[in-house]
Structure formats: structure tokens, C-alpha cells
């Protein structure tokens, strides 16, 4: 019996017997692998015979069983049987180690189950965090003030440059487009009213929240996720340090506290950009802009944006820390969790903003 890898086909009435010959391991040539794939596509019902197999490693076993519809196998030694058994256990199968493609209903079912599981876990996490905040109120020594100040600076003030620049650019662009449209309708001064109110109520807080979501939610998830992978979280548990007190509450309260201040500064940047855009396009001076702004824009527009800010910060912090604590395994899971974290944070910001818009419209604010 030669040691060179090959296979031989023998046809029967109900199936095709394929004899695996020689040494099948990770050194198999690409031509042989392609020939086997072509054969497997041509003959859908295959019985494997290992009577002439000198060696079959786990890599070759995986390749054979994943690329062919194997009805059964025969004449397998203990080594080959152990590889097949390991493959069966991996795919949780009884006879065939072939991963069956999910049907569309099974895919949706798994997605729904995962979604409901995440809702349950997030609800438990949110309730646990509120309970620990209550414990910190009863016993202020539990509160990590230094960590709170650190995240206040890292998540808030260090994000100001990019946040203000984004608010400035978006505010200027929106104001310019509004000014062009209202000038064509013969009401250029209305551009001050509409764009200023839009900046205070929506553009300032909303754009800022999107920037913070992309920056802070991802960093929270990555930081805590790496701590889980490097066993730092387990070390903290061994030292009887509560993860909620040390990792979650300081980040949560930091964003809740700093977001209103950042929204205030983002409003200023957005309105200033609007002033420049209107002056450049309509020729309205800064003094005229401020006078019109003072006459038509009420404090309620400013308060609407400020009220939203803590809720945006809470959503970003909760999602970031929750997804970070879920990370276990290898570094690839950190990337996946970070991506999910940012997407979830953006969704919740949009959802919260929509809810507030409906509520404030009902309240005529």
C-alpha cells in the first residue's frame, strides 16, 4: 500500500464507495483537495472506506466530512474513529459531523432568542447597577471618587475637541441649507429662528451623543473586555472588589454628569457656526442675529436639549459597560463586542431622541 494520498471510487446501487488511500494530513496538495470536492459534488451519497488509509489526521478528517455528504464509513481504526468522534462532538451531531445550514426560520428564531436573552441580562444588569448606586448613597465610602473624576476627564473633556468640531460643521451645514431655502421663499430672517431652535433642541445634543457613543461606548467595552480576557476581573473578584462599584458606576455617573455641560458647549459651537453661515450667505451681522435670536428663541428650546443629555450619557455608559462585561474568550471577542456596543449605543440614542421628541411635542415645549 503506497503512502501517497489518493482516493478511489467504486459505484454501488445505492451509494458510492470512496476508498481513502495513503497519508491524508495537512500536506495534501491543492489539486487533490479540488478533485475530492468535485467528486463530492458529483456523487451526493458517499460511503467512506478507510481500509487502505495509512494515516488520517484531524485536518483531513474535517475537510472530508465537511465537503461531502457522508452516509457512513467503514474499516476505520481507533485513531480515525477518535477524529470522527471529536468532529461529531464539536458539531453536536449523532452520526454526521456535517454542519447543516440554518433555515431562514431557524435563523430568525435564534436571533429572537438571543435578543430576548440580551434584554433579560441587560434588565438584570441595570437593576443591579441601580441597587449599587443606592448602596453608595447609603455608604458614600463605596463610591470611587477618583475613578469618577478620571472618567469625567477621559470620557468627557478629552472628547470635547472632536465633539465641538463635529457640532460646528454640522450646525454650519444645516444652517446654510436652511438659509438658502428660506431666502428663496422670501423669508431669510426665519433661518435664524429655525436653525437656532434646531441646534438647541436636536443638532447640538444629538450630534454630540453620536460622537460620544462612537468614542466612549467602544472604549468602555474594549477596556472592560480586555480586563476579562487578561483575568483582571477575576483577580478583582478574588480580592473581594465589586466590579459594579469599580467598573460600572464611575463610568455611568461620569457620562451622566458631563453630558449636559458638553451639550451646552456643543450648542454654542453649533449656533456660532450658524451665525457665520448666515452672515456669509445672507449678510446678516452678528448683532442682528443675536437680537433676532433673543426675540424668537425661548429658554425652553435650550432646556429640551439639556434634559436629553443625561439620558444619552446613561445609554452610552450602560451599553458600553454591559457589552464589556459580556466579553470572554479571545481577543476576537473584544472586536465583536465593541462593534455591537457602538451599534447598540447609536440605536438607543436614536430611540431615546425619538421618544423625547414625541413627549415634548405632546407637552408643546
Buried (B, 14 or more C-beta within 10 A) or exposed (E): EEEEBBBEEEEEEEBBBBBBBBBBBEEBEEEBBEEBEEBBEEBEEBBBBBEBBBBBBBBBBBBBBBBBBBBEBEEBEEBBEEBBEEBBEEEEBEEBBBEEEEEEEEEEEEEEEEEEEBEEEBEEBEEEBEEBBEBBEEEEEBBBEEBBEBBBEBBBEEBBEEBBEBBBBBBBBBBBEBBBEBBEEEEBBBBBBBBBBBBBBBBBBBBBBBBBBBBBBBBBBBBBBBBBBEEEBEEBEEEEEBBBBBBBBBBBBBBBBBBBBBBBBBBBBBBBBBBBBBBEBBEBEEEBBEEBBEEBBEEBBBBBBBBBBBBBBBBBBBBBBBBBBBBEEEEEBBBBBBEBBBBBBBEBBBEBBEEBBEEBEEEEB
